[in-house]
Every structure is written in C-alpha cells, then in structure tokens.
Amino acid sequence: MRRQVLLSLSVLSFCSVLGQISYSIPEEMTKGSFIGNIAQDLGLDVKRLNAGKARIHTGDSTSYIQLNREKGRLVVKERIDREVLCGQATPCALHFQIALENPIEIFPLTVEITDINDNAPVFEKEERRFEISESAVIGSKFMLEKAIDPDIALNGLQSYTLKPSDHFVLKLQSQSDGSKKVEMVLQKPLDREKEEFTSLLLTAVDGGEPQRSGTMQIHVTVLDANDNAPVFTQNIYNANVNENSPTGTVITKVSASDADKGSHGEVSYVIGSSSGGISKLFHITEDGHLMLNGPIDYEKARKYEIDVEAIDRGGLSDSTKVVIDVGDINDNSPVINMISSLNAVGEESHVNTVIAVMSVNDPDSEENGKVRCIINRNLPFIITPTSRNFYSILTDSDLDRERSSEYNITVSCSDEGVPSLSSSVTLTLQISDVNDNAPVFERSSYEAYIVENNTPGLSVFTVKARDADWNQNARVSYILEDSSVNGVPVSSYVSVSADSGVIHAVRSFDYEQIRDFHFRVRAQDGGSPPLSSNVSVKIVIQDQNDNPPQVLYPVQTGGSLVAEMVPRSADVGYLVTKVVAVDVDSGQNAWLSYKLQKATDRALFEVGSQNGEIRSIRQVSDKDAVKQRLTVIVEDNGQPSRSATVIVNVVVADSFPEVLSEFTDFPHDKEYNDNLTFYLVLALAVVSFLFITSLVVIISVKIYRWRQSRILYHSSLPVIPYYPPRYSDTLGTGTLPHVYNYEVCRTTDSRKSDCKFGRAASQNVLIMDPSSTGTMQRIQSEKSILDEPDSPIEQKPPNNDWRFTQGQRPGPSGATGGPEVAMGTGPWPQPPTEAEQLQALMAAANEVSEATATLGPGTMGLSTRYSPQFTLQHVPDYRQNVYIPGSTATLTSNPQQQQATAQQATQQALPPPQASAQPEPPKAVQTPASKKKSTKKEKK
C-alpha cells in the first residue's frame, strides 16, 4: 500500500512508446508546476521550438497545459481536478499534440492525471429513516444508501461501519460494476414495547492517506408486524435505447410482488440513491415503468446501470438492477481541426510542399465514424491522409502568382453514415511573389524631338516599363546606362528620373554642334536579385533660327578701312565685289538674301539679292563722288529672321594718286588705336610666355620618352604606339575652308616705300590705316584648302542645276570667265563653324599687323589688280556658301559681257612689277594733312 501511494504522489514519470511521449502527474498541482522538459525528451533544440512557433494543439488540453518555448518545458496552466476532468474513468489522461512549423512537425503527447485523496466519501442524504415491524425476522435486509467518493482506487471508498450494532449489522455485496451493495441486516429481534425508536450511525471510510470518511444518521421506527418483503421477478433487467431519444420514452418495466395483504402488500418503486446522477436522466413510475427523463448521448456514455428498489407499506423492500445499452445513431458531423497551416507560400515552392496539416474526428462509431475528405477541383493542391485521422494538404503542381495570387481551398469531410453528415473548412492561401519577371518597356525603341536652345531641366519625354510581379518586385526604377556622345558622357546631356522615367535635358542643346544622339535606358525592378531590361532612345535636335548670318567677305577690321577701287570707265554691270556670308543654321534658316540698306548714291550700285554681288547699274561719271559708302544687310529666312550688316567702301578712281588725299579724310579713332596697341603688347607677352612654357614641356616630354624608350628597350613590355591627335578633333565637326594671305604696301611721310609680295593673288583691296597719315595697305587674300576630317558630315546640295561661271565669282569686272563650274557635283560642304571663321579673321589680323613696308614704286599698290596676270582663279570661291533654295535656274553670266568687261579691264590695267628689280623709292604724294603730321614728328 505504501509503495502504491508513493507512486501516485510522484511528481512525474516519463515513457516513450512507439514515438509517443507520456507524462504522469498528480492532480491538484499548483499553477506553473513543472511537468517535463519537452525539448530534451523530444530531442529538439530550444531554438527549434521558437523558430517553429511550437504550440499545444487539440482539445481542451490547452486550458490545463502550457508550453514554455523559451525553456522548452511543459508546465501546469490551471489546477487540474481529475474528478471533474474524467470522473470515475481510468486512466485519466490529456491527449494533445506539439505542432511545429517550417517544416511542419507533429509530436503526440499524453499527460496522465493520477488521483490523490482529495475527496471524502459523501452520502447523498444526511439521514435515513426506516419503519420496521417488530415482527421482522432475523436476517431481514434493509438497503442503505451508498456513499459516493469521487476518488478512485485506494483513494476511493473502501469500507463501512455501523454503530451501535446491537440489533443490526452491515452486509457488503460486490456487484458486477465493481461497486458494493450496502445492506443493514437484522440480527436481533425488535421489540416495540422495549425500544420504539433506535438511532444508528453509518460511516463510510476510504483508503487514502490521510484517511477520509463520511457519515449518515439512520433512524429506525419499530412498527407492528409486516413479515413479508417485496420480491422482484428478475435479478437483472436488460434494456436498449437509442441516443437522442425523446423525453418520456419507455425503456423497460420492472415488477415485484409482496405476499402480504392489505397495506403491507402494496409495493412502490424507486430508483436507488446509489445510482448517483442517473436519477436526472431516468425516472420510474409507481407501476414499474422505467422512462427516459432527459437526453442521452452515446458519445458520453454507452451503458447505464440503474438500481431499482421495491418497498411495501410495511417498510420491507427488495432491489434489482436495470442495465441499459445506448444505441449509436449518425448524429455527429466530422470535426475538422486545423493543426497547422500556412498563410502564404512562395510561387517558387516545389511540388508536394506541405501547405497545412489537420485532424478530422467523428465521435460516432463504426460506419458512422468513418470519414473521407476531399478538396475542390481545378486547384493545384491535393489532400492525402498521413495517419489515423490526420490529413495533409500538398501542392500538386507549380504555382504562379501572376496567374493566381490567392487560393481559397475548401476541404470537405463526410462520414459514411446514413444519411451522411459532412463539414467543411476553407483555407485562404496567399501566393507570395518571387522576382521572376523582368520589366518590359511599352515600346521597343523611343525617338523624341527637342528644339535647340532649350532650358536645362526641360522634360523631353517619358519612357515607361511595366513589371508583372508585385509590390517591391514590381517597383521599377530607371537608370541611364553609361555611354558617350562625341567623347562626352551621356549623363551630361540628359538625365532620367529613377521613379517616373521622365527624361530631362541636362544642358541646352545646339543644333549646330549636335544633330542627334543615342543612349540606352535600363529599367530595373526592386527584387533580389534585381531583373532589368533596356531600351534604345534617340534624341533628335531640331534647328532654331538662333544664329545670325556671318559675313566672311569683305573682312571688317577695327583700325583699318577697306575699300574697293572702281575705274571711272566701268560699264553697266561692272562687278565691284561680292559680299560672302554664311549662316550656321540649316534648312530655310540658312537661306540668305542680300539687300542694299544705305548708299552714298543708290543709283550707282546694286546688290544681288541671292548672290550678294555688288555691280554698277549705270555708267560711272566724273560727277560721281570718289568715296562711295555702301551698307549691305544680309538676312536669313528664319522666323523671326536674323540679319547682319557690312559696310563696303568703294573708291571711284583710275589710279591710286587720285584718291590718296581722299583717304586722309577718313575718320579714325585714336582711343581705339591706343587700346589696340595695349592689347597687342599684352597678347605678345602672353604668346611669349606660352611659347617658353610649351618649349619647356616639349623638352621634358622628349627627355621622358627617351628615358622610357631606353627602359622599354631593356624590358619585355609591349610598346604602345603614339598617335597624334586628328585635326578634326581640334576644330570640331567642320574645317576651315579658307585661309587668307595678304600682300601689303605701305606709304609713309618719309617718302620711303617697302612692298612685300606674296604668291599671286586674285583680289586686291585698299586698306586705310588711320594710325599713320597717308598709309595704305593692299591686302591680297589667298585661299588654302586644309585637310578635311576623316568622316565629314555631307550635306545634300539644294539643286543640281546650279551653275556658277568663273565670271560670277567675286572679283574685278574685267576678269575673263573660265569654264562653267557645276555646284551640284561632289559633297555639299558644311557651313564654316565659329572656330573656322575666327581662325580666318585672326589670320587676316596677323597679316595686317605685319604690313610695315611702304608701297612699291609707281604702282601705289594697285598694279596687281589691273595687271594682265590677274585671273579669277585667285579669287576665293564662295559659291558653295551662297545658294537660292528651291530654284532650278542655271546661274550663268553673259559670255559676251564677260569678254567685253575683261578686255576693258586689261586695257586699263597697269603692268605688273618686276620680281627681280629693286623697288625704287616712290614719289610720295603728300596731302596737307600728312605734311602737318610729318612736321610734328620731326619736331618731337
């Protein structure tokens, strides 16, 4: 006995049977009491319990048992009363599972609740009264109420005692259900005359430690004789009833007879108090019909045993047992219990991935308790049984969030009863996105147009890409791929907004520098790893009339005056000169027209509106002024149009001495000359410094390369050849088509002259330098063709029918016409760039600054213009820079007029100077003004 008590009071015991963990604890343990180390017993790490979100699942076990995941222990959550939990059933155990996720694991556990002696035997009534006839024979039995002890085994009811025991003794009779039938037996005759009332004390004792007991007071009243007790016809009655039968259903009928007559022979039936709470479910009528008094449930109790007592009026009684078997009907639907399930699963999950684990139970028996589960069709999932009453939902095929982002999985379970009962549960499963789709642009390529001179930051257009993924994986950002445009990073031209894909212009574009360019934009999503795609974008710059025409000829100098000489014998149509201008714009913005804005005598000269040629419109007379000042305006065809003006000075004279005095009257700006001298000195100093610096750098580079060559000569490293820079890279996209050389003659007050003659020139102009009195310069322009770039941008000529003869080039009217030149052949040259024009002007300025010699003898600097050696082949060819857009006419001068003009010019021309002869001092013609200036200089 002591050994059994110690075992029942042990804190816990541990066993593992077929993979199932069982614990045993006594009831009434305090909250938080330790049950077992589940992590150690299952062979799991505590981190696995936390990561797998371990939890207790199934039934009411969660009300009593708690899992401490941090320590991996099972503890008591609430006080456990075995009698409330299991009643008299043995063994009393809590069955539950420990569920883990990622991956899903189920561990069945059992906690057995052992009994302790926490309940004393209790009688339903505190006292019992008997009326016994004095004639009762010895051995008469009187049934007593059994005490109820909720405890079991040794802690349950063990024995009874009855005191005093003068007339009665107790008799205990074991029954088939293990309980004991308690009877009070008369062992000594009663005598009403001696003792009419007798009081007894019935005590019920259990076997626990400490021992507990309960008592009931018995009062006996002695009556007159009734010597026959009722007798049942059967010792045991068997009956059947189905569960859920309605109240009032007759289960069976019992019958007892009494040999006495009269009131002593009348029998009444009662349900014995020893049946406990059964009296609430059943009741018996006076005629012995046992009826149903409340609902019965097969799942709660499958059999009932009821004690029925028959009592006559004399107090004599007999008892019998009624055994009722409860029949099962299909009244319970399957119970679906979702043990563990995933709310979301990635679309990259493999086939047979476990989505959920559930248990299905049907409390019914036999066929009524057999369950079959299915899920709705046309879903990429299946349900399979894993063990008894356990099912798993698995993936049956690949998942694609872009095809379906959510599934509602309905699980239906039905039993095999008649009629069949079913239940269902719906599981909502989200398909989480995986970055498996790259962004796709709406178009395969983009082309956009923007007008030049745009504002930096201007929005050009928008590229758009879409990603079929979701959330962060579908968040598209735009990146400008690294590339270069003409050696410059494309990021200095455009930028792209990372969020919206809007492409902005970083700088203001110039059509004359760049016509179009390409780059690529990459669309990248926010996945990990990110996916991307790119698209080609072309930006086309549209021209705007933002450049005025630039006059290339005649060259305008700040301190000198350029004049064209026209003989007085010039006939109508005499070509004085030609205004040459270019416009770096394109299209109609570069179509130029010429117009005479101001003139000393508007009736003497006219300007060709399309070619800029200045010709005489009447015969020159003696009355015409020697000095003629013409203002020519050059306009383009843009909207709005831009223009430039040029002043052409014309001298009407047959020889230079005739106009020498007139040139002294030209106004000049002394302050301008002073400033020019200062800037020339400053430029000379800067150039000298740069020259010395360059010389030092070149010497250093030469020494460095010499040393490197010696090192490389003794080493095995490969020698990388040095390529000199291309000229086209220096000048940009165009080349300077013309370089001008000048022949200068200078006449001074000292009557000494010095002439510098260059190569044969095609055109001579008079330049008056106001800084010295009586100084004239003759400038001869010569065209030299530079090397063209490797890949020049060709421009298609406007019309193949355009023709210019040699006589239509700018030059003297007396020049003979050469063969007709077709302008429609060969590549159409590009307009000169600003760099080219600047280089031409700087070349002219340098030549003028070097003209320090005086004029040659006799000729006064005019002989070359009218010499027989003068031909139009020396005239710079500007025909490619002037054209009439849209015209199909052939511009050819009259050959007869050209011949007559050439002959007249030849007759008036002076003979050329001899190259081998020494120049004689010229007879300088001094004007009054020059005499005054020379006198001042001699005094100084």
Secondary structure by P-SEA (a helix, b strand, c coil): caaaaaaaaccbbbbbcccbbbbbbbcccccccccccccccccccaaaaaaaccccccccccccccccccccbbbbcccccccccccccccbbbbbbbcccccbbbbbbbbbbbbcccccccccccbbbbbbbccccccbbbbbbbbbbccccccccccccccccccbbbbbbbccccbbbbbbbbcbbbbcccccbbbbbbbbbbccccccbbbbbbbbbbbccccbbbbbcccccccccccccccccccbbbbbbbcccccccbbbbbcccccccccccccccccbbbbbcbbbbcccccbbbbbbbbbcccccccbbbbbbbbbbcccccbbbbbcccccccccccccccccccbbbbbcccccccbbbbbccccccbbbbbccccbbbbbbcbbbbcccccccbbbbbbbcccccccccbbbbbbbbcccccccccccccbbbbbbbcccccccccbbbbbbbcccccccbbbbbbccccccccccccccccccccccccccccccccccccccbbbbbbcccccccbbbbbbbbbbbbccccccccccccccccbbbbbbbccccccccccbbbbbbbcccccccbbbbbbcccccccccccccccbbbbbccccccccccbbbbbbbbbcccccccbbbbbbbbbbcccccccaaaaaaccccaaaaaaaaaaaaaaaaaaaaaaaaaaaaaaaaaaaaaaaaaaaaacccbbbbbbccccccccccccccbbbbbbbbbbccccbbbbbbcccccbbbbbbccccccbbbbbbbbbbbccccccccccccccccccccccccccccccccccccccccccccccccaaaaaaaaaaaaaaaaaccccccccccccccccccccccccccccccccccccccccccccaaaaaaaaaaaaaacccccccccccccccccccaaaaaaaaaaaac
